[in-house]
């Protein structure tokens, strides 16, 4: 079925609002990877991950 632009916009907004925690977790994971890569590239010693004992 065809959706109007308004319906598509509402559906997109609903999806974004329903999963903010998942989106935040993904962004934080990407930032952590970027920081680790930057530290390795700059020659800083890598820190052990807090979630890996």
C-alpha distance matrix in Angstrom:
0.0 3.8 6.5 9.9 12.9 14.4 11.8 11.9 15.7 16.0 14.2 16.5 19.5 18.9 18.9 22.0 23.8 23.3 25.0 27.8 30.4 28.7 28.2 31.9 33.1 31.5 33.0 36.4 36.4 35.8 38.5 40.9 40.4 41.1 44.2 45.5 45.0 46.8 49.6 50.0 50.0 52.5 54.8 54.6 55.0 51.8 51.7 50.8 47.4 47.7 45.2 47.1 50.5
3.8 0.0 3.8 6.7 9.6 11.6 9.7 9.6 13.3 14.2 13.1 15.1 17.9 18.1 18.4 21.0 22.9 23.0 24.7 27.2 30.1 28.5 27.6 31.1 32.8 31.1 32.1 35.6 35.9 35.0 37.5 40.2 39.7 40.0 43.2 44.7 44.1 45.6 48.6 49.2 48.9 51.3 53.8 53.6 54.3 51.3 51.2 50.6 47.3 47.7 45.4 47.4 50.9
6.5 3.8 0.0 3.8 6.5 8.0 5.9 6.2 9.7 10.5 9.8 12.0 14.5 14.9 15.6 18.0 19.7 20.1 22.1 24.3 27.4 26.2 25.2 28.5 30.5 29.0 29.8 33.3 33.9 33.1 35.3 38.1 38.0 38.2 41.2 42.9 42.5 43.8 46.8 47.6 47.4 49.6 52.1 51.8 52.5 49.5 49.3 48.8 45.4 45.6 43.5 45.7 49.2
9.9 6.7 3.8 0.0 3.8 5.3 5.2 6.2 8.6 9.9 10.6 12.3 14.2 15.3 16.6 18.5 20.0 21.0 23.1 24.9 28.3 27.4 26.0 29.1 31.4 30.0 30.4 33.9 34.9 33.8 35.8 38.8 38.8 38.7 41.6 43.6 43.2 44.2 47.2 48.3 47.9 49.9 52.6 52.2 53.2 50.4 50.1 49.9 46.6 46.7 44.8 47.2 50.7
12.9 9.6 6.5 3.8 0.0 3.8 5.4 5.0 6.1 8.6 9.8 10.4 12.2 14.1 15.3 16.5 18.2 19.8 21.6 22.9 26.5 25.7 23.8 26.8 29.3 27.8 27.8 31.4 32.6 31.3 33.0 36.2 36.3 35.9 38.7 41.0 40.5 41.3 44.4 45.6 45.0 46.9 49.7 49.4 50.5 47.8 47.6 47.6 44.4 44.6 42.9 45.4 48.9
14.4 11.6 8.0 5.3 3.8 0.0 3.8 5.4 5.1 6.2 8.6 9.9 10.6 12.2 14.3 15.4 16.4 18.2 20.5 21.7 25.3 25.0 23.4 26.1 28.8 27.8 27.8 31.1 32.6 31.7 33.2 36.3 36.8 36.5 39.1 41.4 41.3 42.0 44.9 46.3 46.0 47.7 50.4 49.8 50.9 48.1 47.7 47.6 44.3 44.2 42.5 45.3 48.6
11.8 9.7 5.9 5.2 5.4 3.8 0.0 3.8 5.4 5.1 6.1 8.6 9.9 10.4 12.2 14.2 15.2 16.3 18.7 20.5 23.9 23.4 22.2 25.2 27.6 26.6 27.1 30.4 31.6 31.0 32.8 35.7 36.1 36.2 38.8 40.9 40.9 41.9 44.7 46.0 45.9 47.7 50.3 49.6 50.4 47.5 46.9 46.5 43.1 42.9 41.0 43.7 47.0
11.9 9.6 6.2 6.2 5.0 5.4 3.8 0.0 3.8 5.5 5.1 6.1 8.6 9.8 10.6 12.3 14.2 15.3 17.1 18.8 22.2 21.2 19.8 22.9 25.2 23.8 24.3 27.8 28.8 27.9 29.9 32.7 32.9 33.0 35.8 37.8 37.5 38.6 41.5 42.7 42.5 44.4 47.0 46.5 47.4 44.4 44.1 43.8 40.4 40.5 38.6 41.1 44.5
15.7 13.3 9.7 8.6 6.1 5.1 5.4 3.8 0.0 3.8 5.4 5.1 6.1 8.5 9.9 10.6 12.2 14.2 16.0 17.0 20.6 20.2 18.4 21.1 23.8 22.7 22.7 26.1 27.5 26.6 28.1 31.2 31.7 31.5 34.1 36.4 36.3 37.1 39.9 41.3 41.1 42.8 45.5 44.8 45.9 43.0 42.6 42.5 39.2 39.1 37.5 40.3 43.6
16.0 14.2 10.5 9.9 8.6 6.2 5.1 5.5 3.8 0.0 3.8 5.5 5.1 6.0 8.6 9.9 10.5 12.1 14.6 15.9 19.5 19.4 18.2 20.8 23.5 22.9 23.2 26.3 27.9 27.5 29.0 31.8 32.6 32.7 35.1 37.3 37.5 38.4 41.0 42.6 42.7 44.3 46.8 45.9 46.7 43.7 42.9 42.6 39.2 38.8 37.0 39.9 43.1
14.2 13.1 9.8 10.6 9.8 8.6 6.1 5.1 5.4 3.8 0.0 3.8 5.5 5.1 6.2 8.7 9.9 10.5 12.7 14.8 18.0 17.4 16.5 19.5 21.7 21.0 21.8 24.9 26.0 25.8 27.7 30.3 30.8 31.3 33.8 35.7 35.9 37.2 39.7 41.0 41.3 43.1 45.4 44.6 45.2 42.1 41.3 40.8 37.3 37.0 35.0 37.7 40.9
16.5 15.1 12.0 12.3 10.4 9.9 8.6 6.1 5.1 5.5 3.8 0.0 3.8 5.4 5.2 6.2 8.7 10.0 11.3 12.7 16.1 15.3 13.7 16.8 19.2 18.1 18.5 21.9 23.1 22.5 24.3 27.1 27.6 27.8 30.4 32.4 32.5 33.6 36.3 37.6 37.7 39.5 41.9 41.1 41.9 38.9 38.3 38.0 34.6 34.5 32.8 35.4 38.8
19.5 17.9 14.5 14.2 12.2 10.6 9.9 8.6 6.1 5.1 5.5 3.8 0.0 3.8 5.4 5.1 6.1 8.6 10.4 11.1 14.8 14.9 13.3 15.8 18.6 18.2 18.3 21.3 23.0 22.7 24.1 26.8 27.9 28.0 30.2 32.4 32.9 33.7 36.2 37.9 38.1 39.6 42.0 41.0 41.7 38.8 38.0 37.7 34.3 33.9 32.3 35.3 38.5
18.9 18.1 14.9 15.3 14.1 12.2 10.4 9.8 8.5 6.0 5.1 5.4 3.8 0.0 3.8 5.4 5.1 6.0 8.8 10.6 13.8 14.0 13.4 16.0 18.4 18.4 19.1 21.8 23.3 23.6 25.2 27.6 28.7 29.3 31.3 33.3 34.1 35.2 37.4 39.0 39.5 41.1 43.3 42.1 42.5 39.4 38.3 37.7 34.1 33.5 31.6 34.5 37.6
18.9 18.4 15.6 16.6 15.3 14.3 12.2 10.6 9.9 8.6 6.2 5.2 5.4 3.8 0.0 3.8 5.5 5.3 6.6 9.0 11.9 11.2 10.7 13.8 15.7 15.3 16.5 19.3 20.4 20.6 22.6 24.8 25.6 26.5 28.7 30.5 31.1 32.5 34.7 36.1 36.7 38.5 40.5 39.4 39.7 36.5 35.6 34.9 31.3 30.9 28.9 31.6 34.8
22.0 21.0 18.0 18.5 16.5 15.4 14.2 12.3 10.6 9.9 8.7 6.2 5.1 5.4 3.8 0.0 3.8 5.6 5.8 6.5 10.0 9.9 8.3 11.0 13.6 13.3 13.7 16.6 18.2 18.3 19.8 22.2 23.3 23.9 25.9 28.0 28.7 29.7 32.0 33.6 34.1 35.7 37.9 36.7 37.2 34.1 33.2 32.8 29.3 28.9 27.2 30.2 33.4
23.8 22.9 19.7 20.0 18.2 16.4 15.2 14.2 12.2 10.5 9.9 8.7 6.1 5.1 5.5 3.8 0.0 3.8 5.6 5.9 9.4 10.5 9.8 11.6 14.3 15.0 15.4 17.6 19.6 20.3 21.4 23.6 25.2 25.9 27.5 29.6 30.7 31.6 33.6 35.5 36.2 37.5 39.6 38.1 38.5 35.4 34.1 33.6 30.0 29.1 27.5 30.7 33.6
23.3 23.0 20.1 21.0 19.8 18.2 16.3 15.3 14.2 12.1 10.5 10.0 8.6 6.0 5.3 5.6 3.8 0.0 3.8 6.2 8.6 9.2 9.9 12.0 13.8 14.7 16.0 18.0 19.5 20.6 22.1 23.9 25.3 26.5 28.2 29.9 31.1 32.5 34.2 35.8 36.9 38.4 40.2 38.6 38.6 35.4 33.9 33.0 29.3 28.3 26.3 29.3 32.2
25.0 24.7 22.1 23.1 21.6 20.5 18.7 17.1 16.0 14.6 12.7 11.3 10.4 8.8 6.6 5.8 5.6 3.8 0.0 3.8 5.6 5.5 6.4 8.7 10.2 11.0 12.6 14.5 15.7 17.0 18.6 20.3 21.6 23.0 24.7 26.2 27.5 29.0 30.7 32.2 33.3 34.9 36.6 35.0 35.0 31.7 30.3 29.4 25.7 24.9 22.8 25.8 28.8
27.8 27.2 24.3 24.9 22.9 21.7 20.5 18.8 17.0 15.9 14.8 12.7 11.1 10.6 9.0 6.5 5.9 6.2 3.8 0.0 3.8 5.5 5.1 6.0 8.5 9.9 10.5 12.1 14.2 15.4 16.4 18.2 20.0 21.0 22.4 24.3 25.7 26.8 28.4 30.3 31.4 32.6 34.5 32.7 32.9 29.8 28.3 27.7 24.1 23.2 21.7 24.9 27.9
30.4 30.1 27.4 28.3 26.5 25.3 23.9 22.2 20.6 19.5 18.0 16.1 14.8 13.8 11.9 10.0 9.4 8.6 5.6 3.8 0.0 3.8 5.4 5.0 6.1 8.6 9.9 10.4 12.2 14.2 15.2 16.3 18.3 19.9 20.9 22.4 24.3 25.6 26.8 28.6 30.1 31.3 32.8 30.8 30.6 27.4 25.6 24.7 21.0 19.9 18.2 21.5 24.3
28.7 28.5 26.2 27.4 25.7 25.0 23.4 21.2 20.2 19.4 17.4 15.3 14.9 14.0 11.2 9.9 10.5 9.2 5.5 5.5 3.8 0.0 3.8 5.5 5.1 6.3 8.7 10.0 10.6 12.5 14.3 15.4 16.7 18.5 20.1 21.2 22.7 24.5 25.9 27.2 28.7 30.3 31.8 30.1 29.9 26.4 25.1 24.0 20.3 19.8 17.7 20.5 23.7
28.2 27.6 25.2 26.0 23.8 23.4 22.2 19.8 18.4 18.2 16.5 13.7 13.3 13.4 10.7 8.3 9.8 9.9 6.4 5.1 5.4 3.8 0.0 3.8 5.5 5.2 6.3 8.7 10.0 10.7 12.4 14.3 15.5 16.7 18.5 20.1 21.3 22.6 24.5 26.0 27.0 28.6 30.4 29.0 29.2 26.0 25.0 24.5 21.0 20.8 19.2 22.1 25.4
31.9 31.1 28.5 29.1 26.8 26.1 25.2 22.9 21.1 20.8 19.5 16.8 15.8 16.0 13.8 11.0 11.6 12.0 8.7 6.0 5.0 5.5 3.8 0.0 3.8 5.4 5.1 6.1 8.6 9.9 10.5 12.2 14.3 15.3 16.4 18.3 19.9 21.0 22.5 24.4 25.6 26.7 28.5 26.7 26.9 23.8 22.5 22.2 18.8 18.3 17.2 20.3 23.5
33.1 32.8 30.5 31.4 29.3 28.8 27.6 25.2 23.8 23.5 21.7 19.2 18.6 18.4 15.7 13.6 14.3 13.8 10.2 8.5 6.1 5.1 5.5 3.8 0.0 3.8 5.5 5.1 6.1 8.7 9.9 10.5 12.4 14.3 15.3 16.5 18.4 19.9 21.1 22.6 24.3 25.6 27.0 25.2 24.9 21.6 20.1 19.4 15.8 15.4 13.9 16.8 20.1
31.5 31.1 29.0 30.0 27.8 27.8 26.6 23.8 22.7 22.9 21.0 18.1 18.2 18.4 15.3 13.3 15.0 14.7 11.0 9.9 8.6 6.3 5.2 5.4 3.8 0.0 3.8 5.5 5.1 6.2 8.7 9.9 10.7 12.4 14.3 15.5 16.6 18.4 20.1 21.3 22.5 24.3 25.9 24.6 24.6 21.3 20.5 19.9 16.6 17.0 15.5 17.9 21.4
33.0 32.1 29.8 30.4 27.8 27.8 27.1 24.3 22.7 23.2 21.8 18.5 18.3 19.1 16.5 13.7 15.4 16.0 12.6 10.5 9.9 8.7 6.3 5.1 5.5 3.8 0.0 3.8 5.4 5.1 6.2 8.6 9.9 10.6 12.3 14.3 15.3 16.4 18.4 20.1 20.9 22.4 24.3 23.0 23.5 20.5 19.9 20.1 17.0 17.5 16.8 19.3 22.8
36.4 35.6 33.3 33.9 31.4 31.1 30.4 27.8 26.1 26.3 24.9 21.9 21.3 21.8 19.3 16.6 17.6 18.0 14.5 12.1 10.4 10.0 8.7 6.1 5.1 5.5 3.8 0.0 3.8 5.4 5.1 6.1 8.6 9.8 10.5 12.3 14.2 15.2 16.4 18.4 19.8 20.9 22.4 20.6 20.9 17.8 16.7 16.8 13.7 13.9 13.6 16.4 19.6
36.4 35.9 33.9 34.9 32.6 32.6 31.6 28.8 27.5 27.9 26.0 23.1 23.0 23.3 20.4 18.2 19.6 19.5 15.7 14.2 12.2 10.6 10.0 8.6 6.1 5.1 5.4 3.8 0.0 3.8 5.5 5.1 6.3 8.7 9.9 10.6 12.3 14.2 15.4 16.6 18.3 19.9 21.2 19.6 19.5 16.2 15.4 15.1 11.9 12.9 12.0 14.2 17.7
35.8 35.0 33.1 33.8 31.3 31.7 31.0 27.9 26.6 27.5 25.8 22.5 22.7 23.6 20.6 18.3 20.3 20.6 17.0 15.4 14.2 12.5 10.7 9.9 8.7 6.2 5.1 5.4 3.8 0.0 3.8 5.4 5.1 6.2 8.7 10.0 10.6 12.3 14.3 15.4 16.4 18.3 20.0 19.0 19.5 16.5 16.6 16.9 14.3 15.8 15.4 17.1 20.7
38.5 37.5 35.3 35.8 33.0 33.2 32.8 29.9 28.1 29.0 27.7 24.3 24.1 25.2 22.6 19.8 21.4 22.1 18.6 16.4 15.2 14.3 12.4 10.5 9.9 8.7 6.2 5.1 5.5 3.8 0.0 3.8 5.4 5.0 6.2 8.6 9.8 10.4 12.3 14.2 15.1 16.3 18.2 16.9 17.8 15.2 15.0 16.0 13.7 15.1 15.5 17.5 20.8
40.9 40.2 38.1 38.8 36.2 36.3 35.7 32.7 31.2 31.8 30.3 27.1 26.8 27.6 24.8 22.2 23.6 23.9 20.3 18.2 16.3 15.4 14.3 12.2 10.5 9.9 8.6 6.1 5.1 5.4 3.8 0.0 3.8 5.4 5.1 6.2 8.6 9.8 10.6 12.4 14.1 15.3 16.5 14.8 15.0 12.0 11.5 12.3 10.0 11.6 12.3 13.9 17.2
40.4 39.7 38.0 38.8 36.3 36.8 36.1 32.9 31.7 32.6 30.8 27.6 27.9 28.7 25.6 23.3 25.2 25.3 21.6 20.0 18.3 16.7 15.5 14.3 12.4 10.7 9.9 8.6 6.3 5.1 5.4 3.8 0.0 3.8 5.5 5.1 6.1 8.6 9.9 10.6 12.2 14.1 15.3 14.4 14.6 11.6 12.2 12.9 11.1 13.5 13.8 14.6 18.0
41.1 40.0 38.2 38.7 35.9 36.5 36.2 33.0 31.5 32.7 31.3 27.8 28.0 29.3 26.5 23.9 25.9 26.5 23.0 21.0 19.9 18.5 16.7 15.3 14.3 12.4 10.6 9.8 8.7 6.2 5.0 5.4 3.8 0.0 3.8 5.5 5.1 6.1 8.6 9.9 10.4 12.1 14.1 13.6 14.8 12.5 13.6 15.2 13.9 16.3 17.0 18.0 21.2
44.2 43.2 41.2 41.6 38.7 39.1 38.8 35.8 34.1 35.1 33.8 30.4 30.2 31.3 28.7 25.9 27.5 28.2 24.7 22.4 20.9 20.1 18.5 16.4 15.3 14.3 12.3 10.5 9.9 8.7 6.2 5.1 5.5 3.8 0.0 3.8 5.4 5.1 6.1 8.6 9.8 10.4 12.2 10.8 12.0 10.0 10.8 13.0 12.1 14.3 15.9 16.9 19.7
45.5 44.7 42.9 43.6 41.0 41.4 40.9 37.8 36.4 37.3 35.7 32.4 32.4 33.3 30.5 28.0 29.6 29.9 26.2 24.3 22.4 21.2 20.1 18.3 16.5 15.5 14.3 12.3 10.6 10.0 8.6 6.2 5.1 5.5 3.8 0.0 3.8 5.4 5.1 6.2 8.6 9.9 10.6 9.3 9.7 7.1 8.5 10.3 10.0 13.0 14.4 14.7 17.4
45.0 44.1 42.5 43.2 40.5 41.3 40.9 37.5 36.3 37.5 35.9 32.5 32.9 34.1 31.1 28.7 30.7 31.1 27.5 25.7 24.3 22.7 21.3 19.9 18.4 16.6 15.3 14.2 12.3 10.6 9.8 8.6 6.1 5.1 5.4 3.8 0.0 3.8 5.4 5.1 6.1 8.5 9.9 10.0 11.1 9.3 11.6 13.5 13.4 16.6 17.7 17.6 20.5
46.8 45.6 43.8 44.2 41.3 42.0 41.9 38.6 37.1 38.4 37.2 33.6 33.7 35.2 32.5 29.7 31.6 32.5 29.0 26.8 25.6 24.5 22.6 21.0 19.9 18.4 16.4 15.2 14.2 12.3 10.4 9.8 8.6 6.1 5.1 5.4 3.8 0.0 3.8 5.4 5.0 6.0 8.5 8.6 10.9 10.1 12.4 15.1 15.3 18.1 19.8 20.0 22.7
49.6 48.6 46.8 47.2 44.4 44.9 44.7 41.5 39.9 41.0 39.7 36.3 36.2 37.4 34.7 32.0 33.6 34.2 30.7 28.4 26.8 25.9 24.5 22.5 21.1 20.1 18.4 16.4 15.4 14.3 12.3 10.6 9.9 8.6 6.1 5.1 5.4 3.8 0.0 3.8 5.4 5.1 6.1 5.1 7.2 6.8 9.3 12.4 13.4 16.2 18.4 18.4 20.5
50.0 49.2 47.6 48.3 45.6 46.3 46.0 42.7 41.3 42.6 41.0 37.6 37.9 39.0 36.1 33.6 35.5 35.8 32.2 30.3 28.6 27.2 26.0 24.4 22.6 21.3 20.1 18.4 16.6 15.4 14.2 12.4 10.6 9.9 8.6 6.2 5.1 5.4 3.8 0.0 3.8 5.5 5.1 5.9 7.1 6.8 10.2 12.7 14.0 17.4 19.2 18.4 20.6
50.0 48.9 47.4 47.9 45.0 46.0 45.9 42.5 41.1 42.7 41.3 37.7 38.1 39.5 36.7 34.1 36.2 36.9 33.3 31.4 30.1 28.7 27.0 25.6 24.3 22.5 20.9 19.8 18.3 16.4 15.1 14.1 12.2 10.4 9.8 8.6 6.1 5.0 5.4 3.8 0.0 3.8 5.5 7.7 10.1 10.4 13.8 16.5 17.5 20.8 22.5 22.0 24.3
52.5 51.3 49.6 49.9 46.9 47.7 47.7 44.4 42.8 44.3 43.1 39.5 39.6 41.1 38.5 35.7 37.5 38.4 34.9 32.6 31.3 30.3 28.6 26.7 25.6 24.3 22.4 20.9 19.9 18.3 16.3 15.3 14.1 12.1 10.4 9.9 8.5 6.0 5.1 5.5 3.8 0.0 3.8 5.7 9.1 10.5 13.6 16.8 18.3 21.2 23.4 23.1 25.1
54.8 53.8 52.1 52.6 49.7 50.4 50.3 47.0 45.5 46.8 45.4 41.9 42.0 43.3 40.5 37.9 39.6 40.2 36.6 34.5 32.8 31.8 30.4 28.5 27.0 25.9 24.3 22.4 21.2 20.0 18.2 16.5 15.3 14.1 12.2 10.6 9.9 8.5 6.1 5.1 5.5 3.8 0.0 3.8 6.4 8.7 12.0 15.2 17.3 20.4 22.7 21.9 23.4
54.6 53.6 51.8 52.2 49.4 49.8 49.6 46.5 44.8 45.9 44.6 41.1 41.0 42.1 39.4 36.7 38.1 38.6 35.0 32.7 30.8 30.1 29.0 26.7 25.2 24.6 23.0 20.6 19.6 19.0 16.9 14.8 14.4 13.6 10.8 9.3 10.0 8.6 5.1 5.9 7.7 5.7 3.8 0.0 3.8 6.3 9.0 12.5 14.7 17.4 20.1 19.5 20.8
55.0 54.3 52.5 53.2 50.5 50.9 50.4 47.4 45.9 46.7 45.2 41.9 41.7 42.5 39.7 37.2 38.5 38.6 35.0 32.9 30.6 29.9 29.2 26.9 24.9 24.6 23.5 20.9 19.5 19.5 17.8 15.0 14.6 14.8 12.0 9.7 11.1 10.9 7.2 7.1 10.1 9.1 6.4 3.8 0.0 3.8 6.4 9.6 12.4 15.1 17.9 16.8 17.7
51.8 51.3 49.5 50.4 47.8 48.1 47.5 44.4 43.0 43.7 42.1 38.9 38.8 39.4 36.5 34.1 35.4 35.4 31.7 29.8 27.4 26.4 26.0 23.8 21.6 21.3 20.5 17.8 16.2 16.5 15.2 12.0 11.6 12.5 10.0 7.1 9.3 10.1 6.8 6.8 10.4 10.5 8.7 6.3 3.8 0.0 3.8 6.5 8.9 12.0 14.4 13.4 14.8
51.7 51.2 49.3 50.1 47.6 47.7 46.9 44.1 42.6 42.9 41.3 38.3 38.0 38.3 35.6 33.2 34.1 33.9 30.3 28.3 25.6 25.1 25.0 22.5 20.1 20.5 19.9 16.7 15.4 16.6 15.0 11.5 12.2 13.6 10.8 8.5 11.6 12.4 9.3 10.2 13.8 13.6 12.0 9.0 6.4 3.8 0.0 3.8 6.3 8.7 11.6 11.0 12.1
50.8 50.6 48.8 49.9 47.6 47.6 46.5 43.8 42.5 42.6 40.8 38.0 37.7 37.7 34.9 32.8 33.6 33.0 29.4 27.7 24.7 24.0 24.5 22.2 19.4 19.9 20.1 16.8 15.1 16.9 16.0 12.3 12.9 15.2 13.0 10.3 13.5 15.1 12.4 12.7 16.5 16.8 15.2 12.5 9.6 6.5 3.8 0.0 3.8 6.4 8.8 7.4 8.4
47.4 47.3 45.4 46.6 44.4 44.3 43.1 40.4 39.2 39.2 37.3 34.6 34.3 34.1 31.3 29.3 30.0 29.3 25.7 24.1 21.0 20.3 21.0 18.8 15.8 16.6 17.0 13.7 11.9 14.3 13.7 10.0 11.1 13.9 12.1 10.0 13.4 15.3 13.4 14.0 17.5 18.3 17.3 14.7 12.4 8.9 6.3 3.8 0.0 3.8 5.5 5.4 7.7
47.7 47.7 45.6 46.7 44.6 44.2 42.9 40.5 39.1 38.8 37.0 34.5 33.9 33.5 30.9 28.9 29.1 28.3 24.9 23.2 19.9 19.8 20.8 18.3 15.4 17.0 17.5 13.9 12.9 15.8 15.1 11.6 13.5 16.3 14.3 13.0 16.6 18.1 16.2 17.4 20.8 21.2 20.4 17.4 15.1 12.0 8.7 6.4 3.8 0.0 3.8 5.5 6.8
45.2 45.4 43.5 44.8 42.9 42.5 41.0 38.6 37.5 37.0 35.0 32.8 32.3 31.6 28.9 27.2 27.5 26.3 22.8 21.7 18.2 17.7 19.2 17.2 13.9 15.5 16.8 13.6 12.0 15.4 15.5 12.3 13.8 17.0 15.9 14.4 17.7 19.8 18.4 19.2 22.5 23.4 22.7 20.1 17.9 14.4 11.6 8.8 5.5 3.8 0.0 3.9 6.3
47.1 47.4 45.7 47.2 45.4 45.3 43.7 41.1 40.3 39.9 37.7 35.4 35.3 34.5 31.6 30.2 30.7 29.3 25.8 24.9 21.5 20.5 22.1 20.3 16.8 17.9 19.3 16.4 14.2 17.1 17.5 13.9 14.6 18.0 16.9 14.7 17.6 20.0 18.4 18.4 22.0 23.1 21.9 19.5 16.8 13.4 11.0 7.4 5.4 5.5 3.9 0.0 3.8
50.5 50.9 49.2 50.7 48.9 48.6 47.0 44.5 43.6 43.1 40.9 38.8 38.5 37.6 34.8 33.4 33.6 32.2 28.8 27.9 24.3 23.7 25.4 23.5 20.1 21.4 22.8 19.6 17.7 20.7 20.8 17.2 18.0 21.2 19.7 17.4 20.5 22.7 20.5 20.6 24.3 25.1 23.4 20.8 17.7 14.8 12.1 8.4 7.7 6.8 6.3 3.8 0.0
